[in-house]
Amino acid sequence: MPPELQLLVIVLALLGFWAIVMRPARVQQRRVAALQADLAVGDEVIISAGIYAQVVALEDDTVRLEVAPGTVITAARQVVVRRAGDAASDRPTEAGPDDRTSDEH
């Protein structure tokens, strides 16, 4: 195989890796950064530990979250990873036994 063709194969493999792995990760990072910048008091959010909370106050780099009635914690904005309403749309739905369709009637 000529050296130019080998180089082309390597370059194409790197471009494929970037398109499959790196680009979607960057898009997700931008989406999370935009969410963290757009937080508002009253938003229901999920933090990186999987805890659901409501935003009660915002500061420059921190957010105060109510995790239970009367229990407020202070956390870095970076721990907020999504809005609670968005979590339901991210989960795949599973068909239960009553949800199956059959042509036998």
C-alpha positions in Angstrom: 0.0 0.0 0.0 1.5 3.4 -1.0 2.4 5.7 2.0 0.0 8.4 0.8 -2.9 5.9 1.0 -1.8 4.8 4.5 -1.8 8.5 5.6 -5.2 9.0 4.0 -6.6 6.0 5.9 -5.2 7.3 9.2 -6.6 10.8 8.6 -10.0 9.4 7.7 -10.0 7.2 10.9 -9.2 10.3 13.0 -12.0 12.3 11.3 -14.4 9.4 11.9 -13.4 9.2 15.6 -13.9 12.9 16.0 -17.4 12.8 14.3 -18.5 9.8 16.3 -17.1 10.6 19.8 -15.8 14.1 20.2 -18.4 16.2 18.4 -21.4 14.8 20.3 -19.6 15.2 23.6 -18.9 18.9 22.8 -22.5 19.5 21.8 -23.6 18.0 25.1 -21.1 20.2 27.0 -22.5 23.3 25.3 -26.0 22.2 26.1 -25.2 21.8 29.8 -23.3 25.1 30.0 -26.3 26.9 28.4 -28.6 25.3 31.0 -26.4 26.3 33.9 -26.3 29.9 32.6 -30.1 30.0 32.1 -31.1 28.7 35.5 -33.9 30.6 37.2 -35.4 30.5 40.7 -38.2 27.9 40.8 -36.6 25.5 38.2 -36.8 21.9 39.1 -33.4 20.4 38.3 -31.3 17.2 38.7 -27.7 17.5 39.9 -24.9 15.2 39.0 -25.4 13.0 42.0 -28.9 12.2 40.7 -30.7 14.4 43.3 -33.8 16.2 42.3 -34.0 19.8 43.7 -35.7 23.1 43.2 -33.6 26.3 42.7 -34.3 28.8 45.5 -31.5 31.3 44.9 -28.8 32.0 42.4 -25.4 33.6 42.8 -22.5 34.0 40.4 -20.9 30.5 40.7 -23.3 28.9 43.2 -26.9 27.9 43.4 -29.0 27.2 46.5 -31.2 24.1 46.1 -34.1 22.9 48.1 -33.8 19.1 48.1 -36.6 18.5 50.7 -39.1 20.8 52.3 -37.0 23.1 54.5 -33.7 21.5 53.5 -31.6 23.9 51.4 -28.1 23.2 50.2 -25.5 25.4 48.4 -23.8 23.9 45.4 -21.7 25.0 42.5 -23.7 25.7 39.3 -21.7 23.0 37.5 -23.4 20.2 39.4 -26.7 21.0 37.7 -26.8 18.7 34.7 -30.5 19.0 33.5 -34.0 20.2 34.2 -36.2 17.6 35.9 -38.8 17.9 33.2 -36.2 16.9 30.6 -35.3 13.7 32.4 -38.6 12.0 31.5 -38.0 12.6 27.8 -34.5 11.1 28.0 -35.6 7.8 29.5 -36.5 5.1 27.0 -40.0 3.7 27.5 -40.5 0.1 28.0 -43.6 -1.8 26.9 -45.4 -3.6 29.7 -47.3 -6.8 29.3 -50.5 -4.9 28.6 -48.9 -2.7 26.0 -48.0 -5.5 23.6 -49.9 -5.5 20.4 -51.0 -8.7 18.8 -53.1 -9.6 15.8 -54.8 -12.4 17.7 -58.3 -11.3 18.6 
